[in-house]
Amino acid sequence: MKRVLINMKGYLEEVGHLTKLNPQDAWLPITESRNGNAHYAAFHNLNAGVGFQALVLPVAFAFLGWSWGILSLTIAYFWQLYTLWILVQLHEAVPGKRYNRYVELAQAAFGERLGVWLALFPTVYLSAGTATALILIGGETMKLFFQIVCGPLCTSNPLTTVEWYLVFTSLCIVLSQLPNLNSIAGLSLIGAVTAITYSTMVWVLSVSQQRPPPISYQPLSSPSFSASVFSVMNALGIVAFAFRGHNLVMEIQATMPSTFKHPAHVPMWRGAKVAYVLIAMCIFPVAIGGFWAYGNLMPSGGILNALYGFHSHDIPRGLLAMTFLLVVFNCLSSFQIYSMPVFDSFEAGYTSRTNRPCSIWVRSGFRVFYGFISFFIGVALPFLSSLAGLLGGLTLPVTFAYPCFMWVLIKKPTKFSFNWYFNWILGWLGIAFSLAFSIGGVWSMVNSGLKLKFFKPS
């Protein structure tokens, strides 16, 4: 009998947690494949965690200055690293249950209805909104790449900005036909490599050139104290927006097998640690090097616009073109991982109604539809990519606040212990900062005279 029990225990350790499986999960893109590993986790986290938003960080430094800029970026980095660890640990916090999606974890912590209300909007925006912003940035960068490569020889009948958006969207739709999250690991690797490469190239090229003569490192002045406060809040919102990707942590971990002996949080955290060390090696040099190179002359579009505007004639055309091409590749790769939760939602709705998996034609139709909807929104709202401060404030709770509340509500640390106080304080600080940064973002839009030109891409 004892030997039978030992054998049974060994079998359970090998097989897993006796997790209650939802048959529908085997049909959906997030959970269709469970063969992920630490390498895939590193690729996906890098692809989701670093990208175009890092290029706007020197804009925040122009309002914050050296000391406050570096301090706020450092605090934000370690804060989001802590909340990332929380999410990794909470994935299997309840025995027999895996929270495969961010919204599922929010429902477990806050309740069925409140969890959806709190988490659905920011996570949907971070997925769908980021995909739309990537179409804008990718299309505009393709246009600049074409102009650099062709030079004065290609002035006859060039493609318009909208046509470049359409070209980029078409490429995204073709790549989006890959079936599930694990199948895009190769694309995530390409996205990670290109992000690291172009981030390094941008700041190295910037600091290697002669700085513009009227450069200054004094924070940009405002006409009144209240204006200065709102400007700082908007700048901090830009810093917060640089740390995205937490809305995908649960989904990435859901692609991994999990057993008693080998729980999924071990390879996930191993891959995430490597990814976020590399992310730090990208964002800190871009922010510091970009501000050193351009100071308060930094345009609102970020360091890439500054590099093109100040040094397009000083840098070899081939090198500049390569930088822009890497940005395009990164945007194409990032589009896939940020769109996967939306594809998952579409297919979840279909499979729950029909009680059968999506056919290849239905799956393809959903992805074509989503690609062109994102294209339409990008054309209708061409100013979307310039709202980094506001968007950083609106989506900040997903990264900085909700995980702290979830830890207290699910793990239930001892009341009035350090752990209890620490997470409650961090969570409410995150909510307060979210409100303040959102107000600062709105004020910045009004103050800068942002013209909401609908259906008029530049």
C-alpha positions, 0 to 999 in steps of 0.5 A, spaced: 500 500 500 505 504 501 509 503 495 502 504 491 501 511 495 509 513 493 507 511 486 501 515 485 504 521 488 510 521 483 505 520 478 501 526 480 508 530 481 509 528 473 502 529 471 501 536 474 496 540 479 490 536 477 488 543 474 481 543 472 481 544 465 476 548 461 475 544 454 475 551 451 482 553 452 484 548 448 481 551 442 483 558 444 490 562 441 493 563 448 492 556 451 492 552 445 499 550 445 502 549 452 510 548 450 512 554 452 519 555 456 524 560 459 526 562 452 520 563 449 518 567 456 524 572 455 522 573 447 515 575 449 517 579 455 522 583 451 517 584 445 512 586 449 516 590 454 520 595 450 519 598 443 517 605 440 514 608 447 522 608 450 523 613 444 519 618 447 522 618 454 527 624 453 521 628 452 519 627 459 526 628 461 526 635 458 520 637 463 523 633 469 531 635 468 536 630 470 535 629 477 528 628 477 528 624 470 533 619 472 530 618 479 523 617 477 525 612 471 529 608 476 523 608 481 518 606 476 523 600 473 523 597 480 516 598 482 514 595 475 519 589 476 516 588 483 508 588 480 511 583 475 513 578 480 507 579 483 503 577 477 508 571 476 506 568 483 499 569 482 498 565 476 497 559 480 495 562 487 489 557 488 491 550 488 487 547 481 486 553 478 490 557 473 489 564 471 491 564 464 488 571 462 489 578 466 482 579 466 481 572 470 485 574 475 482 581 476 475 577 477 478 572 482 481 578 486 475 583 485 469 579 484 466 577 477 463 584 475 468 589 478 474 585 476 471 586 469 469 593 469 476 595 472 481 591 468 477 590 461 478 597 459 485 598 460 487 591 458 483 592 451 486 599 450 493 596 451 492 591 446 488 594 441 490 601 442 497 599 442 496 595 435 493 602 432 499 606 435 504 601 432 500 602 425 501 609 425 508 609 427 510 603 423 507 606 417 510 613 418 517 610 419 516 606 412 515 612 409 521 615 412 525 609 410 523 610 403 524 617 402 531 616 405 533 610 401 530 613 394 532 620 396 531 625 390 530 620 385 523 618 388 519 624 388 514 622 382 507 620 385 510 617 392 505 613 396 501 618 401 501 617 409 494 613 409 497 608 403 503 607 407 499 605 413 495 600 409 501 597 406 504 596 414 497 593 416 497 588 410 503 586 412 501 585 419 495 581 417 499 576 413 503 575 419 497 575 424 495 568 421 500 564 425 495 560 430 497 561 437 501 565 442 507 560 442 507 560 434 509 567 434 515 566 439 520 567 433 517 573 431 518 575 438 525 574 438 525 578 432 522 584 435 526 583 441 533 583 437 530 589 433 528 593 439 535 592 442 539 594 436 535 600 434 534 603 441 542 602 441 543 605 434 539 611 436 542 613 442 549 612 440 548 616 433 545 621 437 551 622 442 556 621 437 553 627 433 555 635 435 549 637 439 545 643 437 548 650 439 542 653 443 541 646 447 540 647 455 538 642 460 534 646 464 527 643 465 522 647 460 519 653 463 511 654 464 508 661 465 505 659 472 506 654 477 500 650 476 502 649 469 509 647 471 505 642 475 501 639 470 507 639 465 511 634 470 505 630 471 504 629 464 512 627 463 511 622 469 505 619 465 510 618 459 515 615 464 509 610 466 507 609 459 514 606 457 513 600 462 507 596 458 507 589 457 504 587 464 497 586 461 500 580 457 504 576 463 498 572 465 497 570 457 505 568 456 505 564 463 499 560 460 503 557 454 507 553 459 506 546 462 506 546 469 507 540 474 508 540 482 515 538 480 516 544 475 511 549 476 510 554 470 512 560 475 519 558 475 521 558 467 517 564 467 520 568 472 527 566 469 525 568 462 522 575 465 528 577 469 533 576 463 528 580 459 527 586 464 535 586 465 535 587 457 529 592 457 533 596 462 539 596 458 535 599 452 531 605 456 536 608 461 541 609 455 535 612 450 532 616 456 539 619 458 543 619 452 537 622 448 536 628 453 544 629 453 544 630 445 538 634 445 536 637 451 530 641 451 530 641 444 527 634 444 521 634 439 514 631 442 515 625 437 521 623 441 529 621 439 527 618 433 524 625 430 530 629 433 535 624 430 532 625 423 530 632 424 537 634 426 542 629 423 539 627 417 544 630 413 550 628 418 549 621 418 550 616 412 544 614 409 545 607 409 545 607 417 539 612 418 535 607 413 537 601 417 535 604 424 528 606 421 528 599 418 529 596 424 523 600 427 519 597 422 520 590 423 519 591 431 513 594 430 510 588 425 513 583 431 510 587 437 503 588 433 502 580 433 503 579 441 499 585 443 493 583 438 493 576 440 489 577 447 484 580 442 484 574 437 483 570 443 477 574 445 474 574 438 475 566 438 472 565 445 466 569 444 465 564 437 467 558 441 462 559 447 456 560 442 458 554 437 461 549 442 466 548 437 473 551 435 474 556 430 475 553 423 481 556 419 477 561 415 473 563 421 480 565 425 483 568 419 476 572 418 477 575 425 484 577 424 483 580 417 477 584 420 481 586 426 487 589 422 482 593 418 479 596 424 485 598 427 487 601 420 481 605 420 482 607 427 489 609 426 486 613 420 480 616 423 485 618 430 492 620 427 494 624 433 493 617 437 501 616 438 502 623 441 498 622 447 503 618 451 502 622 457 495 621 457 495 614 455 500 612 460 496 615 466 489 611 464 493 604 463 498 605 469 493 601 474 494 595 470 502 595 471 503 599 478 496 598 482 492 592 481 497 587 482 498 590 489 491 589 490 490 582 487 496 580 492 493 582 498 486 580 496 488 573 494 494 571 498 491 575 504 497 577 508 497 578 515 493 584 517 497 590 519 503 586 517 509 590 513 507 586 507 499 588 508 501 595 509 506 595 503 502 593 498 496 597 500 500 603 500 503 602 493 496 600 490 493 606 492 499 610 490 498 607 483 491 609 483 493 617 485 498 617 480 494 614 475 489 620 476 494 625 476 498 623 470 491 623 466 489 630 468 496 632 466 496 629 460 489 632 458 492 639 460 498 638 456 494 636 450 490 643 451 496 647 452 500 645 446 494 646 442 494 639 439 489 639 433 484 633 433 485 632 426 480 627 424 481 623 418 487 627 416 494 624 417 500 628 416 
